[in-house]
């Protein structure tokens, strides 16, 4: 008896897999169509990259902050922490 159930489950899973792959292909076609309408130059490359699960072609460049920007950010964060600590002290 268990062998029959296993075969039946396999048949159901294979049918579901085939149906889901068909839906995925239809959705990918719709995505490609919308990208083409938007004028995206990477429509073809992104669809093939999504299908093959490949990593992006070029890594993002690291953003660099100037020393002045770092000081402004640090000062703003210190002010936020000071306000936070004041609220904690007032609440106690």
C-alpha positions in Angstrom: 0.0 0.0 0.0 2.6 2.7 0.8 4.2 2.2 -2.6 0.9 3.3 -4.3 0.7 6.4 -2.2 4.3 7.3 -2.9 3.7 6.9 -6.7 0.5 9.0 -6.4 2.3 11.7 -4.4 5.1 11.7 -7.0 2.6 12.1 -9.8 0.9 15.0 -8.0 4.2 16.7 -7.3 5.4 16.3 -10.9 2.1 17.8 -12.2 2.4 20.7 -9.7 6.0 21.3 -10.7 5.1 21.4 -14.4 2.2 23.8 -13.8 4.4 26.1 -11.6 7.2 26.1 -14.3 4.6 27.1 -16.9 3.3 29.9 -14.7 6.9 31.1 -14.1 7.5 31.2 -17.8 4.3 33.2 -18.4 5.2 35.7 -15.6 8.7 36.1 -16.9 7.3 36.9 -20.3 5.1 39.5 -18.8 8.0 41.0 -16.9 10.1 41.1 -20.1 7.2 42.8 -21.9 6.9 45.5 -19.3 10.6 46.1 -19.2 10.6 46.4 -23.0 7.8 49.0 -22.8 9.8 51.0 -20.2 12.8 51.0 -22.5 15.0 49.1 -20.2 18.2 48.0 -22.0 18.8 45.2 -19.5 15.5 43.4 -20.1 17.1 40.5 -21.9 20.1 40.2 -19.7 18.1 40.3 -16.5 15.7 37.6 -17.7 18.6 35.3 -18.6 20.3 36.2 -15.3 17.2 35.4 -13.3 16.7 32.1 -15.1 20.3 31.0 -14.5 20.5 32.5 -10.9 23.8 34.1 -11.8 25.4 36.8 -9.7 25.4 40.4 -11.0 28.0 41.2 -13.6 29.7 44.1 -11.8 29.8 44.6 -8.0 28.7 47.9 -6.7 31.3 50.6 -5.9 31.8 51.4 -2.3 30.5 54.8 -1.3 33.1 57.2 0.1 32.3 59.9 2.6 34.4 63.0 3.0 35.9 63.7 6.5 33.5 66.7 6.9 30.5 64.5 6.1 31.7 61.9 8.7 31.9 64.6 11.3 28.4 65.9 10.6 27.0 62.4 10.8 28.8 61.7 14.0 27.6 65.0 15.6 24.0 64.3 14.6 24.2 60.8 16.1 25.7 62.2 19.3 22.8 64.7 19.5 20.2 61.9 19.0 21.8 59.7 21.7 21.9 62.7 24.1 18.2 63.3 23.6 17.5 59.6 24.1 19.5 59.5 27.3 17.7 62.7 28.5 14.3 61.0 28.0 15.5 57.9 29.9 16.7 60.0 32.8 13.5 62.0 32.9 11.4 58.9 32.9 13.2 57.3 35.9 
